């Protein structure tokens, strides 16, 4: 999902509508006791050097991030180490219990340990070092059929899935929490990484330093292309705006504006965008199930961001391409008999013919299987579905709404407009705590369920986990079967994750984070 966030002062969060529906029989003291018990289990029994994966067998015999991991590894992607660090700080804010702050510090030290020499981060950190990590890539990573980003060891850092920017954001946050200079060197290094990896035209690549050594089945290495996928460019702009807001340095403005301008200059003449743009400013292919094409969903989201850039700057140049986008999205909408529920568009539109194209796969495993493209909308991939929901009505409404506002009205909340600081303290108390939509209604029954759901070992166990086949070697089945055309995973050699469908229970960071956020909301509702 693409996310568009607002940068808000902490003090304004106090006025958010914390809601507790119904009367809970659980006291604030019981909630705080549950929180600290669950947290001590995660910190003292689950973590590796302060860091976390996503799922663990209760006996810790196997463990997973996005893929199965060694015991020496931690994962950075949400809901891994960074997300755990954020929720620790959220709990510290609500309770002022130093245990949570120390847990966040441990997560920060783990993140800093894995920071690259240049200043960024990979998806995961292996405390056994690159020798161990390379072996993981050569075995488990290489055999994840649909996870091509893990099939090659680059030895550099990634902006994919908000990895580097969220790590940098967490370091910014923990630095600001107590203005502790311990975290300033790693934060400065991360900021410099974001700045130096930006292309002159304003976009960012998926990975940096640039590498070009992983061509696959005729597809060029895409990791150096301008990348919109998973909000790579927006997340960098957003992070730099946060830095400008709280650190107040003029040097952030030029890369922010160049980043915003890139959305405008990269728009195709028809009004659309691809997820990746090559150096000739053309829609480009990426993974072998991501052909060189325009994407209606990405196009709509980019147009929504252009409207956001208008709200940030008051400059109407960001609105100039919106009518073309709306017209194109209406033109490529699927006929009624091809629409599936809310999925009104094909995921990919051929950049040359402007017609829908669909991706399929044959084979049993990564070694002998392949993806291919045609115009048939049957037997579509389950892991990257061929039809998509596009927020075209929301785009139209947002566009019409901003057209009637003056420049002063539209930019009144912009962090980029010069303005005297009028809040208590200094701007270093600002932080975008609304990033993960932290405000939600809390049902009394939910609080009771979460508190009572902690088991005798202080664990919140769940059956809702993504697991995988254990690594047993490279694929041997050469058959070009359609057996796995619509499944999430191929034969027994495919190490890609798939949902657990048994009653087996797992330790889950996602479950811990979700439950902690709910209980933190409960505490905040009691205090406001």
GIURJO-V787718 format. One record per residue. RES is the residue in one letter. NEAR is the number of other C-alpha atoms within 10 Angstrom. Layout:
# GIURJO-V787718
res->RES near->NEAR
res->RES near->NEAR
This chain:
# GIURJO-V787718
res->X near->6
res->X near->13
res->X near->13
res->X near->14
res->X near->15
res->X near->15
res->X near->19
res->X near->18
res->X near->19
res->X near->14
res->X near->13
res->X near->10
res->X near->15
res->X near->13
res->X near->9
res->X near->13
res->X near->13
res->X near->21
res->X near->18
res->X near->21
res->X near->12
res->X near->10
res->X near->9
res->X near->15
res->X near->11
res->X near->15
res->X near->14
res->X near->16
res->X near->10
res->X near->12
res->X near->21
res->X near->21
res->X near->13
res->X near->19
res->X near->23
res->X near->17
res->X near->15
res->X near->21
res->X near->24
res->X near->16
res->X near->15
res->X near->24
res->X near->22
res->X near->12
res->X near->10
res->X near->19
res->X near->17
res->X near->20
res->X near->18
res->X near->23
res->X near->27
res->X near->31
res->X near->32
res->X near->27
res->X near->29
res->X near->24
res->X near->17
res->X near->16
res->X near->9
res->X near->13
res->X near->8
res->X near->15
res->X near->24
res->X near->24
res->X near->26
res->X near->23
res->X near->24
res->X near->27
res->X near->23
res->X near->19
res->X near->16
res->X near->14
res->X near->23
res->X near->29
res->X near->25
res->X near->30
res->X near->23
res->X near->20
res->X near->22
res->X near->24
res->X near->29
res->X near->27
res->X near->22
res->X near->27
res->X near->30
res->X near->23
res->X near->20
res->X near->25
res->X near->24
res->X near->21
res->X near->27
res->X near->20
res->X near->16
res->X near->16
res->X near->15
res->X near->12
res->X near->13
res->X near->14
res->X near->17
res->X near->24
res->X near->20
res->X near->17
res->X near->25
res->X near->28
res->X near->19
res->X near->20
res->X near->28
res->X near->24
res->X near->18
res->X near->22
res->X near->27
res->X near->21
res->X near->14
res->X near->19
res->X near->21
res->X near->16
res->X near->12
res->X near->17
res->X near->22
res->X near->29
res->X near->29
res->X near->22
res->X near->22
res->X near->23
res->X near->24
res->X near->20
res->X near->18
res->X near->12
res->X near->12
res->X near->13
res->X near->9
res->X near->15
res->X near->21
res->X near->16
res->X near->13
res->X near->19
res->X near->17
res->X near->16
res->X near->16
res->X near->25
res->X near->26
res->X near->24
res->X near->25
res->X near->28
res->X near->25
res->X near->23
res->X near->18
res->X near->18
res->X near->17
res->X near->20
res->X near->20
res->X near->15
res->X near->18
res->X near->21
res->X near->16
res->X near->17
res->X near->24
res->X near->22
res->X near->28
res->X near->24
res->X near->18
res->X near->22
res->X near->24
res->X near->29
res->X near->26
res->X near->22
res->X near->25
res->X near->27
res->X near->25
res->X near->22
res->X near->28
res->X near->25
res->X near->23
res->X near->22
res->X near->19
res->X near->20
res->X near->17
res->X near->10
res->X near->14
res->X near->10
res->X near->11
res->X near->10
res->X near->19
res->X near->16
res->X near->12
res->X near->23
res->X near->23
res->X near->14
res->X near->18
res->X near->26
res->X near->23
res->X near->14
res->X near->23
res->X near->23
res->X near->17
res->X near->14
res->X near->19
res->X near->19
res->X near->15
res->X near->12
res->X near->14
res->X near->22
res->X near->27
res->X near->27
res->X near->25
res->X near->25
res->X near->26
res->X near->25
res->X near->18
res->X near->15
res->X near->14
res->X near->11
res->X near->13
res->X near->16
res->X near->13
res->X near->12
res->X near->10
res->X near->7
res->X near->16
res->X near->16
res->X near->16
res->X near->23
res->X near->25
res->X near->19
res->X near->24
res->X near->30
res->X near->26
res->X near->25
res->X near->18
res->X near->18
res->X near->22
res->X near->24
res->X near->25
res->X near->25
res->X near->24
res->X near->25
res->X near->25
res->X near->20
res->X near->22
res->X near->24
res->X near->20
res->X near->22
res->X near->19
res->X near->18
res->X near->20
res->X near->19
res->X near->16
res->X near->14
res->X near->10
res->X near->8
res->X near->11
res->X near->20
res->X near->16
res->X near->11
res->X near->23
res->X near->21
res->X near->15
res->X near->17
res->X near->24
res->X near->24
res->X near->18
res->X near->18
res->X near->22
res->X near->18
res->X near->13
res->X near->20
res->X near->22
res->X near->18
res->X near->11
res->X near->14
res->X near->20
res->X near->29
res->X near->28
res->X near->30
res->X near->27
res->X near->28
res->X near->25
res->X near->17
res->X near->11
res->X near->8
res->X near->15
res->X near->19
res->X near->26
res->X near->24
res->X near->21
res->X near->24
res->X near->20
res->X near->20
res->X near->19
res->X near->20
res->X near->24
res->X near->24
res->X near->27
res->X near->27
res->X near->26
res->X near->31
res->X near->25
res->X near->22
res->X near->24
res->X near->24
res->X near->23
res->X near->24
res->X near->29
res->X near->22
res->X near->19
res->X near->24
res->X near->25
res->X near->23
res->X near->22
res->X near->21
res->X near->22
res->X near->19
res->X near->22
res->X near->21
res->X near->14
res->X near->14
res->X near->14
res->X near->21
res->X near->19
res->X near->12
res->X near->20
res->X near->22
res->X near->14
res->X near->17
res->X near->25
res->X near->20
res->X near->13
res->X near->17
res->X near->23
res->X near->13
res->X near->11
res->X near->16
res->X near->18
res->X near->18
res->X near->9
res->X near->8
res->X near->6
res->X near->14
res->X near->16
res->X near->13
res->X near->8
res->X near->11
res->X near->16
res->X near->21
res->X near->25
res->X near->25
res->X near->24
res->X near->26
res->X near->22
res->X near->17
res->X near->22
res->X near->9
res->X near->9
res->X near->15
res->X near->17
res->X near->24
res->X near->21
res->X near->25
res->X near->24
res->X near->23
res->X near->23
res->X near->19
res->X near->21
res->X near->27
res->X near->27
res->X near->25
res->X near->18
res->X near->16
res->X near->20
res->X near->17
res->X near->18
res->X near->13
res->X near->14
res->X near->10
res->X near->11
res->X near->12
res->X near->15
res->X near->11
res->X near->16
res->X near->18
res->X near->20
res->X near->14
res->X near->13
res->X near->16
res->X near->15
res->X near->21
res->X near->25
res->X near->20
res->X near->16
res->X near->23
res->X near->16
res->X near->21
res->X near->10
res->X near->12
res->X near->20
res->X near->15
res->X near->10
res->X near->14
res->X near->19
res->X near->11
res->X near->11
res->X near->17
res->X near->13
res->X near->10
res->X near->13
res->X near->10
res->X near->17
res->X near->11
res->X near->12
res->X near->20
res->X near->20
res->X near->14
res->X near->14
res->X near->18
res->X near->18
res->X near->15
res->X near->12
res->X near->7
res->X near->9
res->X near->6
res->X near->9
res->X near->8
res->X near->12
res->X near->8
res->X near->9
res->X near->10
res->X near->16
res->X near->18
res->X near->17
res->X near->23
res->X near->22
res->X near->18
res->X near->19
res->X near->15
res->X near->13
res->X near->11
res->X near->9
res->X near->17
res->X near->16
res->X near->14
res->X near->15
res->X near->20
res->X near->17
res->X near->17
res->X near->16
res->X near->16
res->X near->22
res->X near->17
res->X near->13
res->X near->19
res->X near->21
res->X near->13
res->X near->15
res->X near->16
res->X near->11
res->X near->7
res->X near->9
res->X near->17
res->X near->21
res->X near->23
res->X near->21
res->X near->16
res->X near->15
res->X near->19
res->X near->24
res->X near->20
res->X near->24
res->X near->21
res->X near->19
res->X near->14
res->X near->16
res->X near->13
res->X near->14
res->X near->19
res->X near->18
res->X near->13
res->X near->15
res->X near->12
res->X near->13
res->X near->15
res->X near->13
res->X near->14
res->X near->14
res->X near->19
res->X near->20
res->X near->19
res->X near->15
res->X near->17
res->X near->24
res->X near->24
res->X near->17
res->X near->16
res->X near->25
res->X near->28
res->X near->30
res->X near->26
res->X near->22
res->X near->16
res->X near->13
res->X near->15
res->X near->11
res->X near->9
res->X near->9
res->X near->13
res->X near->17
res->X near->25
res->X near->24
res->X near->29
res->X near->25
res->X near->20
res->X near->20
res->X near->23
res->X near->20
res->X near->15
res->X near->21
res->X near->24
res->X near->21
res->X near->21
res->X near->24
res->X near->23
res->X near->24
res->X near->25
res->X near->21
res->X near->19
res->X near->17
res->X near->13
res->X near->11
res->X near->11
